[in-house]
Amino acid sequence: MLQAALAHFARDGYEGASLKNIADDCGIRKPSIYAHYSSKDDLFLQALRSVFQRQEEQILQYFEENRHAPLEERLKGFLNSRQQEYQRDDEARFFLRVSFFPPRTLYEEVMDMVYPFLDAQELRLSSLLAAGCPVHGRIIRRPRQAASAFLTLMDGIHVEILYGGEARSAKRIEQAFPVYWAGVTSKGK
């Protein structure tokens, strides 16, 4: 049921998603949803919690699998992987849409998940940047600021993914990443 709900919330947003349509996709009647969830809000928030957890796991997995690659390649590859995930995965679309456009009625509850997630990502990224590159050593001038700047760049890419689509977001990655990299590395002095 959560997967069907995710697909509807990702495609139609909170307001546009219909419990009846979710139930139909599951082959059940709408009242049966209430045997598992107290309300549409409850279904939405439980789906969101599970998505945040899986997104966290996917991010950790990406960096673990690519730990031996040069730092520049890992970071740019991460932006590309997020773009590709959005194109093919309901969870990624749901995650992105809700992070930027939380339902008005659930704003506080959603932000109580978004901000800790972002703070944890910034802390991990800062540690990664401070540790340096397996090939070139410590090349990031200010790891904490570089992590914050990377998240800002990623936000811009996410906005382009949402509004501009795949081709435009790919173009933004290709144009913006070299500027970011030059600005945060000691080579960029």
N, C-alpha and C positions, 0 to 999 in steps of 0.2 A: 504494500500500500504506500509506503514511503517513496518508492521509486516512481509510482504513478503520480503521486502528489508533487514530487520534484519536477517531473516533466511538465506538469501543468503550471506550477509556480514559475518555473524557468521561462516558459513560453508566454504565459498570460499575466504574470505578476500576481501579487497577492489578491488584489481587487478583482482581477479578471478570472482567476481560477475558480472553478465551480466544484463543490463537493459532489454534486450529482455526476459530473463528468469523470471525476476521479474514481468514484464508486463504479461507474459503468466500465471504466478501463480495468478495474479489478474483478469485474464479474460479480459484484455484490450490489445490494441496494444501499442508498444513501444512509438510512438509519443504522446500518451495520458499522459505519465508520465510528459512530458514537460508542460502540462497544470497546474501542481501542483509544479513542481520543475524545476529550471532553468538548472540543470545539474546533472550528477551522483554525483559530489562533493556536491552539495546542498542537494540531497537526503541523502547521507551518513552523512553529518554534522547534518541535522535535526534529523535523526534517532539516531545519537549519543547523541545529546542534550536530547532527550526524554529518552534514556536509562540511562544517568547519573542522571537525575532527579528521575527516578523510582528506580535506585539502591540506591540513597540517602534515599528515602522513605522506602525502604525495610530494610536498615541498621537501621534506626531510629526505625522502627516498631519492629525489632528483639530485640533491647535493651530495648524498652519499654515493650514488652510482657514478657521479662525475667528479669525485674528489681528487683524482689524479690529473685532471685536465687543467690547463692554465686558467688562472682566475678570470681573466678577460673572457675566455671562451665559455666558462661556466655561467657567468652572469648574463652574457648575451644569449646564450643557449636557454637560460631560464626564461627570459622574456619571450623568446620564440616558442618555447614549450607552453607557456601560458596562453599565447595566442592560439596555438593549435588545439589546446584543450578546450578552449571556448567554442571552437568551430565544431567539435565532435562530441562534446560531453554535456549532458543535461545538468549535472552537478556543477560544473564550472560555470555554465551560464547562470544558474540559480545563484551561486555564490557571488558572482560579479554583479548581477542585477540587484540583489538584496543589499550588498555592501554599499552600492551607490544610491539605491532608491528603496530604502526600507519602507514598509507600510507605515503610514502616518500613525495608525492606532497602535503599532507595536514598535515605534521608534526606539524607545528606551531599552526594551528587551533586546532588540537587534544590536544596538550600539554597545550594550553590555557584553556582547560576543565579539563585535568587530574590533573595538579598541584593544582589548587584551590580545587578540590575535595579531593585530598590527604591531603592538608593542613587543610581543614575543618574536615576531619576524625581524623587527629592527635590531633587537638584542642579538639574535643568532647571526644575522647578517653582519653586524658590527664585529662580532667575534671572528667570523669567517674572514672578513677584510683585514682585521688586525693580525690574524695568523699568517696571512700572506699567501703567496702563490707557490705551489710545489716546484715550479720551474725557476721563478725569478726571486723568490724570497719575499720580504716585506717591501711592497712597492706602493702601498696606499698611504697617502700623507696623513689624513685624518679619518680613521676608520668609522668613528661614530657619525661624523658629518657625511661621509661617503655612503654609509648605510641609509641615512635619512634621504640623501639625494637620490639614491637608487630607488627607494620606495616612491619618491615623488615622480621619478621617470616612469616607474611601473604604473602609477596612477594615470599618468598621461597616456600611456599605451593602452591601458584598460578603457579609458574614455574613447579612444580611437577605435578600439575593438567594438565597443557598444554602438557607436554612432557611424563610424566610417567603414567598418567591415575589415575583412582579411587583407585585401591588397593595400588599403591605406594604412592599417596598423603595421604591416610588414615594412612599408616605406618609412614610417616614423621610427621604427626600431633601427633600420639601416642608417637613417640620418642622425638620430639623437644619441645612439649609444656611443659612437666615437667621440662625441663632444663630452659626454659624461666621463668616459674613460680617461680622456686627456686631462680633464679637470681634477680627477681624484688621485691620479698616479704621480709618483715622484718624477716620472718622465715628463709629466705635463707642466713642470715648473717654468 
